[in-house]
Amino acid sequence: MSPVFDSFDDDLDDVAERCASADAGVRRVAMMELAESVGSAAKVLLLKGLGDPDAAVRAAAAKALDEHDGADVVEGLVRSLEDADEAVRRTAADTLAEKKEPACGPLLIERAAHADPFVQASALRALRELVLPDALSAALKALQSPAPEVRREGLGVIGYLKAEEALPALIATAGDPDPSVRRATMAALVFLRAGGPGIATLLAGLSDENWQVREEAAVSCAKIRLPEATSPLIAVMDDPVWQVRTKAANALGRIRAPAAVEILGRALTSDISNLRKEAAAALGEIADPRGLSALEAASDDPDPDVRKLIHWAIGRCQGRP
């Protein structure tokens, strides 16, 4: 394990010398060691490493900057989004996404309008968790991009902002030709309220031709605890993809839908343990005595986690907390 350096520690001089080595491999290892360093001197060396002639060194520097904060770090990583090497660009994008510095919002918003779709998408991805109202305009513009990755990341920003004024744009993107964009739309609709506008769009996602879109729609229904979704989710319990059925079972439990007791009971006989687990948990959340017979019949399930949930659900159906 490399030592942890302070910016005034003489040991940092050795690393600094290796950062200037003629051997790219030595320089790359030095960048990796600086990932465990603290202080402005280490940060300066890493920022300089972003301009190294060797791509592997630049990538190592971009990754190591995850441990450092400041506008200069964000600016350096943003510049690296235009690096000639794809690995460097992607590493810089990943590191940038981990930064949560609202003060850097204006720079990221500016880059969200960049001509390069990769730079646009990366800037939007970094903006997502900052939850800056000023980013909404850039996110809405991103929905008009010809690049699906830009549209997808724009939806991510809108989803975190929970911006109701963006609802018309979200409804439009639900019909996007790219399934990853439609999936992001389902996730972004999580701020909807029961009985409000946009519900039909979310429910339509439960029957999308792409299973990941259907799965994401079920997840959002669960988060909203959307009672209007009960009948569509019961229908989804016959979906050919088990991951979708599993999320539907979870949603029915979160909604506490008594109408789902029968089909959830049938799911306890599935050969997919995750589905049985979610079905048992859902029956416990609903706590309807009509679920007892199916739960008791499955009480010797081979999966210990499923058995534990079944026993808990039986207690709930019998009126125990």
C-alpha positions as CSV (number, residue, x, y, z in Angstrom):
1,M,0.0,0.0,0.0
2,S,1.4,3.4,-0.9
3,P,1.9,5.9,1.9
4,V,-0.5,8.8,2.4
5,F,1.3,12.0,1.8
6,D,0.8,15.5,3.1
7,S,1.4,18.4,0.8
8,F,4.4,19.4,3.0
9,D,5.8,15.8,3.3
10,D,9.3,15.4,1.8
11,D,8.3,11.9,0.6
12,L,6.2,13.6,-2.0
13,D,9.4,14.7,-3.7
14,D,10.1,11.1,-4.7
15,V,6.7,10.8,-6.4
16,A,7.2,14.1,-8.1
17,E,10.5,12.9,-9.5
18,R,8.8,9.8,-10.9
19,C,6.0,11.9,-12.4
20,A,8.8,13.5,-14.6
21,S,10.4,10.1,-15.5
22,A,11.1,9.4,-19.2
23,D,9.4,6.0,-18.6
24,A,5.6,6.2,-19.1
25,G,5.1,3.2,-17.0
26,V,6.9,4.8,-14.1
27,R,4.8,8.0,-14.5
28,R,1.6,6.0,-14.6
29,V,2.4,4.2,-11.3
30,A,3.2,7.6,-9.8
31,M,-0.2,8.9,-10.8
32,M,-1.8,5.8,-9.1
33,E,0.1,6.4,-5.9
34,L,-1.0,10.0,-5.9
35,A,-4.6,8.7,-5.6
36,E,-3.8,8.2,-1.9
37,S,-2.2,11.5,-1.5
38,V,-3.7,14.7,0.0
39,G,-2.9,18.3,-0.3
40,S,-2.6,20.8,-3.1
41,A,0.9,19.6,-4.2
42,A,-0.5,16.2,-5.1
43,K,-3.4,17.8,-6.9
44,V,-1.1,19.9,-9.0
45,L,0.9,16.8,-10.1
46,L,-2.3,15.0,-11.1
47,L,-3.7,18.0,-13.0
48,K,-0.4,18.1,-14.9
49,G,-0.7,14.4,-15.5
50,L,-3.9,15.1,-17.5
51,G,-1.7,16.6,-20.1
52,D,0.9,13.8,-20.2
53,P,1.9,12.5,-23.7
54,D,1.0,8.9,-22.7
55,A,-2.7,8.1,-22.7
56,A,-2.4,5.5,-19.9
57,V,-0.8,8.2,-17.7
58,R,-3.6,10.6,-18.5
59,A,-6.2,8.0,-17.6
60,A,-4.5,7.2,-14.3
61,A,-4.4,10.9,-13.5
62,A,-8.1,11.3,-14.3
63,K,-9.0,8.4,-12.1
64,A,-6.8,9.5,-9.2
65,L,-8.5,13.0,-9.2
66,D,-11.6,11.3,-7.8
67,E,-10.0,12.0,-4.4
68,H,-9.6,15.7,-5.0
69,D,-12.0,18.6,-5.1
70,G,-12.1,22.1,-6.5
71,A,-13.1,24.0,-9.6
72,D,-9.6,23.4,-11.1
73,V,-10.2,19.6,-10.8
74,V,-13.6,19.9,-12.6
75,E,-12.1,22.2,-15.3
76,G,-9.3,19.7,-15.9
77,L,-11.6,16.8,-16.1
78,V,-14.0,18.7,-18.4
79,R,-11.1,19.4,-20.8
80,S,-10.2,15.7,-20.7
81,L,-13.6,14.9,-22.1
82,E,-12.2,16.0,-25.4
83,D,-9.0,13.9,-25.1
84,A,-7.9,12.0,-28.2
85,D,-8.0,8.7,-26.4
86,E,-11.4,7.1,-25.7
87,A,-10.2,5.4,-22.4
88,V,-9.1,8.8,-21.1
89,R,-12.4,10.4,-22.1
90,R,-14.4,7.7,-20.4
91,T,-12.3,7.8,-17.2
92,A,-12.6,11.5,-17.0
93,A,-16.4,11.2,-17.5
94,D,-16.7,8.6,-14.7
95,T,-14.6,10.7,-12.3
96,L,-16.5,13.8,-13.2
97,A,-19.8,12.1,-12.4
98,E,-18.6,11.5,-8.9
99,K,-18.0,15.2,-8.2
100,K,-20.9,16.9,-6.4
101,E,-19.8,20.5,-6.4
102,P,-22.7,22.9,-7.1
103,A,-20.2,25.8,-7.7
104,C,-19.1,24.0,-10.8
105,G,-22.6,23.9,-12.2
106,P,-22.2,26.8,-14.6
107,L,-19.2,25.2,-16.3
108,L,-21.1,21.9,-16.7
109,I,-24.2,23.6,-18.0
110,E,-22.1,25.3,-20.6
111,R,-20.6,22.0,-21.7
112,A,-24.0,20.5,-21.9
113,A,-24.4,22.5,-25.1
114,H,-21.1,21.3,-26.6
115,A,-21.0,20.2,-30.2
116,D,-19.6,16.8,-29.2
117,P,-22.3,14.4,-28.0
118,F,-19.9,12.6,-25.6
119,V,-19.0,15.9,-23.9
120,Q,-22.7,16.9,-23.7
121,A,-23.8,13.6,-22.2
122,S,-20.9,13.5,-19.7
123,A,-21.6,17.1,-18.5
124,L,-25.3,16.2,-18.1
125,R,-24.4,13.1,-16.2
126,A,-22.2,15.1,-13.8
127,L,-25.1,17.7,-13.4
128,R,-27.6,15.0,-12.4
129,E,-27.0,14.7,-8.7
130,L,-26.2,18.4,-8.3
131,V,-30.0,19.0,-8.6
132,L,-29.5,22.6,-9.9
133,P,-32.7,24.3,-11.1
134,D,-30.5,26.2,-13.7
135,A,-29.7,22.9,-15.3
136,L,-33.3,22.3,-16.4
137,S,-33.1,24.4,-19.6
138,A,-30.0,22.5,-20.7
139,A,-31.7,19.2,-20.0
140,L,-34.8,20.1,-22.0
141,K,-32.6,21.2,-24.9
142,A,-30.8,17.9,-24.6
143,L,-34.1,16.1,-25.4
144,Q,-33.9,17.5,-28.9
145,S,-30.4,16.0,-29.6
146,P,-30.1,13.4,-32.3
147,A,-27.8,11.5,-30.0
148,P,-29.7,9.0,-27.8
149,E,-27.0,9.2,-25.0
150,V,-27.6,13.0,-24.8
151,R,-31.3,12.6,-24.6
152,R,-30.9,9.9,-22.0
153,E,-28.7,12.0,-19.7
154,G,-31.0,15.0,-20.1
155,L,-33.8,12.9,-18.8
156,G,-31.6,11.9,-15.8
157,V,-31.2,15.6,-14.9
158,I,-35.0,16.1,-15.2
159,G,-35.7,13.1,-13.1
160,Y,-33.5,14.3,-10.2
161,L,-35.0,17.8,-10.5
162,K,-38.6,16.4,-10.4
163,A,-39.6,19.3,-12.6
164,E,-43.3,19.2,-13.3
165,E,-42.9,21.9,-16.0
166,A,-40.9,19.3,-17.9
167,L,-43.9,16.9,-18.0
168,P,-45.0,17.6,-21.6
169,A,-41.4,16.9,-22.8
170,L,-41.3,13.7,-20.8
171,I,-44.6,12.5,-22.3
172,A,-43.1,13.1,-25.8
173,T,-39.9,11.2,-25.1
174,A,-42.0,8.2,-23.9
175,G,-42.4,7.5,-27.6
176,D,-38.7,7.8,-28.4
177,P,-37.3,5.2,-30.9
178,D,-34.4,4.4,-28.6
179,P,-35.4,2.0,-25.8
180,S,-32.7,3.4,-23.4
181,V,-34.3,6.8,-23.7
182,R,-37.8,5.4,-23.1
183,R,-36.4,3.6,-20.1
184,A,-34.9,6.8,-18.8
185,T,-38.3,8.5,-19.3
186,M,-40.0,5.9,-17.1
187,A,-37.4,6.6,-14.4
188,A,-37.8,10.4,-14.8
189,L,-41.6,10.1,-14.3
190,V,-41.1,9.1,-10.7
191,F,-42.3,12.5,-9.5
192,L,-45.9,12.0,-10.8
193,R,-48.8,12.0,-8.3
194,A,-51.7,9.6,-8.3
195,G,-54.5,11.0,-10.4
196,G,-52.4,13.6,-12.0
197,P,-51.3,14.2,-15.6
198,G,-48.7,11.8,-17.1
199,I,-50.0,8.7,-15.4
200,A,-51.3,7.2,-18.6
201,T,-47.8,7.6,-20.1
202,L,-46.2,5.7,-17.2
203,L,-48.8,2.9,-17.3
204,A,-48.3,2.6,-21.1
205,G,-44.6,1.9,-20.3
206,L,-45.7,-1.3,-18.6
207,S,-46.6,-2.8,-22.0
208,D,-43.6,-1.4,-24.0
209,E,-42.0,-3.8,-26.5
210,N,-38.7,-3.5,-24.6
211,W,-38.5,-5.5,-21.3
212,Q,-36.2,-3.0,-19.6
213,V,-38.7,-0.2,-20.2
214,R,-41.5,-2.3,-18.7
215,E,-39.2,-3.1,-15.7
216,E,-38.4,0.6,-15.2
217,A,-42.1,1.6,-15.4
218,A,-42.9,-1.0,-12.7
219,V,-40.1,0.4,-10.5
220,S,-41.6,4.0,-10.9
221,C,-45.1,2.7,-10.1
222,A,-43.6,1.2,-6.9
223,K,-41.9,4.4,-5.9
224,I,-45.0,6.5,-6.4
225,R,-47.2,3.8,-4.8
226,L,-49.6,4.4,-7.7
227,P,-53.0,2.8,-7.1
228,E,-54.0,3.3,-10.7
229,A,-51.3,0.8,-11.6
230,T,-52.9,-2.1,-9.8
231,S,-54.7,-3.7,-12.8
232,P,-51.8,-3.2,-15.3
233,L,-49.3,-4.6,-12.8
234,I,-51.4,-7.7,-12.2
235,A,-51.4,-8.2,-16.0
236,V,-47.6,-7.7,-16.0
237,M,-47.3,-10.6,-13.5
238,D,-47.7,-12.8,-16.7
239,D,-44.8,-11.0,-18.4
240,P,-42.4,-13.4,-20.2
241,V,-39.4,-11.8,-18.5
242,W,-39.0,-12.7,-14.9
243,Q,-37.2,-9.5,-14.0
244,V,-40.3,-7.5,-15.0
245,R,-42.6,-9.9,-13.0
246,T,-40.3,-9.4,-10.0
247,K,-40.5,-5.6,-10.1
248,A,-44.3,-5.8,-10.7
249,A,-44.6,-8.0,-7.5
250,N,-42.6,-5.5,-5.6
251,A,-44.8,-2.6,-6.9
252,L,-48.1,-4.5,-6.0
253,G,-46.8,-4.9,-2.4
254,R,-45.8,-1.2,-2.2
255,I,-49.2,-0.2,-3.4
256,R,-50.8,-2.8,-0.9
257,A,-53.2,-4.0,-3.6
258,P,-55.6,-6.7,-2.2
259,A,-56.7,-7.5,-5.8
260,A,-53.2,-8.9,-6.4
261,V,-53.3,-11.6,-3.6
262,E,-54.2,-14.4,-5.9
263,I,-51.6,-13.8,-8.6
264,L,-48.9,-13.1,-6.0
265,G,-49.8,-16.4,-4.3
266,R,-49.3,-18.2,-7.7
267,A,-45.9,-16.5,-8.0
268,L,-44.7,-18.4,-4.8
269,T,-44.5,-21.5,-7.0
270,S,-42.1,-19.9,-9.5
271,D,-38.7,-21.4,-10.2
272,I,-37.2,-18.0,-9.8
273,S,-36.2,-17.4,-6.2
274,N,-36.1,-13.6,-6.5
275,L,-39.7,-13.6,-7.8
276,R,-40.8,-15.8,-4.9
277,K,-39.1,-13.5,-2.5
278,E,-40.8,-10.4,-3.9
279,A,-44.2,-12.2,-4.0
280,A,-43.8,-13.2,-0.3
281,A,-42.8,-9.7,0.7
282,A,-45.7,-8.2,-1.2
283,L,-48.2,-10.6,0.4
284,G,-46.8,-9.5,3.8
285,E,-47.2,-5.9,2.9
286,I,-50.8,-6.4,1.7
287,A,-51.5,-8.5,4.9
288,D,-54.7,-10.0,3.5
289,P,-55.8,-13.3,5.2
290,R,-56.7,-14.6,1.7
291,G,-53.0,-15.0,1.1
292,L,-52.5,-17.4,4.0
293,S,-53.2,-20.7,2.1
294,A,-50.6,-20.0,-0.6
295,L,-48.0,-18.8,1.9
296,E,-48.5,-21.8,4.2
297,A,-48.2,-24.2,1.1
298,A,-44.9,-22.5,0.3
299,S,-43.5,-22.4,3.9
300,D,-40.9,-25.0,3.2
301,D,-39.3,-23.1,0.3
302,P,-35.8,-24.3,-0.4
303,D,-34.4,-20.7,-0.3
304,P,-33.8,-19.6,3.3
305,D,-34.4,-15.9,2.5
306,V,-37.7,-16.8,0.8
307,R,-38.8,-18.9,3.8
308,K,-38.0,-16.1,6.2
309,L,-40.2,-13.7,4.2
310,I,-43.0,-16.3,4.0
311,H,-43.0,-16.8,7.8
312,W,-43.0,-13.0,8.3
313,A,-45.9,-12.6,5.7
314,I,-47.9,-15.4,7.4
315,G,-47.6,-13.5,10.7
316,R,-48.8,-10.3,9.0
317,C,-51.8,-12.0,7.4
318,Q,-52.7,-13.4,10.8
319,G,-52.7,-9.9,12.2
320,R,-49.3,-9.9,13.8
321,P,-47.1,-6.7,13.3
